[in-house]
Amino acid sequence: MYQVTFSEQSMHELNKLDKMAQMEVIEPISSLKSSDLAAPREPLGRFQRGGQTLYRLRAGACRFYFEVQGETLHTLYIL
């Protein structure tokens, strides 16, 4: 299991949701395993941007864009 951290933009978007909705959209990212990241399948995707490997995860109406930093998944954006 990874620790999940959030950028300022991500926290701002997350805080727009009520607590139950927050828990529902965070659950998919908080339960990701290294095997999921090694071979992403929908709703998880991987892409390269500016020489960095980034991931996209759909969770309900939200999309999480994040990077792996050791044992941490750092969420850059939530749309």
C-alpha positions in Angstrom: 0.0 0.0 0.0 1.1 3.5 -0.8 0.8 6.7 1.2 -1.3 9.2 -0.7 -0.4 12.9 -0.6 -2.2 15.9 -2.3 -1.0 19.1 -3.9 -2.7 22.3 -2.9 -4.9 22.2 -6.1 -5.9 18.6 -5.3 -6.9 19.5 -1.7 -8.9 22.5 -3.0 -10.9 20.2 -5.3 -11.3 17.5 -2.8 -12.6 19.9 -0.2 -15.4 20.9 -2.5 -16.9 17.5 -1.9 -18.8 16.3 1.2 -17.0 13.9 3.5 -18.7 10.8 2.2 -18.0 11.7 -1.5 -14.3 12.4 -0.5 -14.0 8.9 1.0 -15.6 7.3 -2.1 -13.3 9.0 -4.6 -10.1 8.5 -2.5 -10.7 4.8 -1.9 -9.6 3.7 -5.5 -6.3 5.6 -5.3 -5.5 4.6 -1.7 -5.9 0.9 -2.6 -3.5 0.9 -5.5 -0.7 -1.7 -5.4 2.6 -1.7 -7.2 1.3 -4.5 -9.5 -1.5 -2.1 -10.6 1.0 0.6 -11.5 3.3 -1.9 -13.3 0.5 -3.0 -15.7 -2.2 -0.3 -15.7 -5.7 -1.1 -16.9 -8.8 1.0 -17.1 -9.6 3.1 -15.0 -5.9 3.5 -14.5 -3.6 4.9 -17.2 0.1 5.8 -17.5 1.7 8.4 -19.7 4.9 10.4 -20.1 5.0 14.2 -19.8 8.2 16.3 -19.8 10.3 13.2 -19.1 8.2 12.2 -16.1 5.9 9.2 -15.7 2.5 10.2 -14.6 -0.7 8.3 -13.9 -4.4 9.0 -14.4 -7.1 7.3 -12.4 -10.8 7.7 -12.8 -12.8 7.6 -9.6 -16.4 8.4 -10.0 -16.7 11.9 -11.5 -13.1 12.7 -10.6 -9.8 12.1 -12.4 -6.7 11.9 -10.3 -3.4 12.8 -11.9 -0.4 11.6 -9.8 3.2 10.5 -9.7 5.0 7.9 -7.8 7.6 9.2 -5.3 9.1 6.1 -3.6 6.3 4.7 -1.4 4.1 7.8 -1.9 1.5 8.5 -4.6 1.6 12.3 -4.9 -1.6 13.6 -6.4 -0.9 16.7 -8.6 -4.4 17.4 -9.9 -7.9 16.4 -9.4 -10.3 17.3 -12.2 
